Amino acid sequence: MGEFVVKIPEDIEKTIKAFPEVDWSKLARDALREKVMKLSLLNSIMSKSKLTDEDALELGRMVNKGLHARYKKLYPELR
């Protein structure tokens, strides 16, 4: 098994030390495994897509505009 070194801020290190019963290495492995699986799935889906980068950006803009309009109606006080 390979090694992966992670530098963490002191405040997080203090919190980690406060919970010695937690297997932090396993937790990190599981989180990394889950992220790798999600990225692999996304990569697989994207490899079959016929959308260009420009098409995807335009679709995203359209979705954002639609969501903006919807939430503007739902929460008019947030203008």
BAKE-877292 format. One line per 10 residues: their letters; for each residue x, y, z of C-alpha. Coordinates in nm, 3 decimals. Example, Ala and Ser with C-alpha at 12.3 -4.5 7.8 and 13.67 -1.06 7.14 Angstrom:
BEGIN
AS) 1.230 -0.450 0.780 | 1.367 -0.106 0.714 $
END
This chain:
BEGIN
MGEFVVKIPE) 0.000 0.000 0.000 | 0.128 0.347 -0.087 | 0.159 0.639 0.148 | -0.005 0.977 0.122 | 0.115 1.260 0.346 | -0.130 1.533 0.439 | -0.040 1.852 0.619 | -0.318 1.983 0.839 | -0.359 2.308 1.030 | -0.283 2.304 1.402 $
DIEKTIKAFP) -0.645 2.361 1.505 | -0.754 2.049 1.318 | -0.464 1.853 1.463 | -0.574 1.949 1.816 | -0.927 1.832 1.742 | -0.801 1.505 1.596 | -0.593 1.441 1.907 | -0.903 1.501 2.120 | -1.063 1.194 1.958 | -0.802 0.915 1.972 $
EVDWSKLARD) -1.071 0.649 1.936 | -1.129 0.752 1.573 | -0.924 0.570 1.311 | -0.829 0.882 1.119 | -0.628 0.693 0.859 | -0.927 0.476 0.772 | -1.151 0.780 0.763 | -0.913 0.953 0.521 | -0.880 0.638 0.306 | -1.258 0.603 0.286 $
ALREKVMKLS) -1.303 0.970 0.194 | -1.034 0.948 -0.074 | -1.184 0.625 -0.209 | -1.529 0.784 -0.234 | -1.393 1.094 -0.409 | -1.192 0.882 -0.656 | -1.503 0.675 -0.734 | -1.711 0.988 -0.796 | -1.442 1.141 -1.018 | -1.407 0.815 -1.211 $
LLNSIMSKSK) -1.782 0.800 -1.267 | -1.788 1.164 -1.377 | -1.497 1.101 -1.613 | -1.677 0.799 -1.759 | -1.995 0.999 -1.815 | -1.805 1.291 -1.966 | -1.611 1.069 -2.204 | -1.941 0.965 -2.366 | -2.079 1.319 -2.386 | -2.107 1.498 -2.717 $
LTDEDALELG) -2.132 1.840 -2.551 | -1.850 2.079 -2.620 | -1.710 2.290 -2.338 | -1.893 2.588 -2.488 | -2.221 2.393 -2.498 | -2.180 2.292 -2.133 | -2.109 2.652 -2.029 | -2.416 2.777 -2.215 | -2.632 2.507 -2.057 | -2.497 2.606 -1.714 $
RMVNKGLHAR) -2.579 2.971 -1.779 | -2.934 2.879 -1.878 | -2.981 2.673 -1.562 | -2.842 2.955 -1.347 | -3.080 3.207 -1.505 | -3.374 2.973 -1.448 | -3.281 2.914 -1.086 | -3.230 3.286 -1.031 | -3.577 3.362 -1.166 | -3.735 3.086 -0.956 $
YKKLYPELR) -3.576 3.197 -0.630 | -3.645 3.560 -0.705 | -4.016 3.473 -0.715 | -3.999 3.252 -0.407 | -3.804 3.502 -0.197 | -3.879 3.854 -0.321 | -3.758 4.000 0.010 | -3.400 3.898 -0.074 | -3.356 4.144 -0.356 $
END
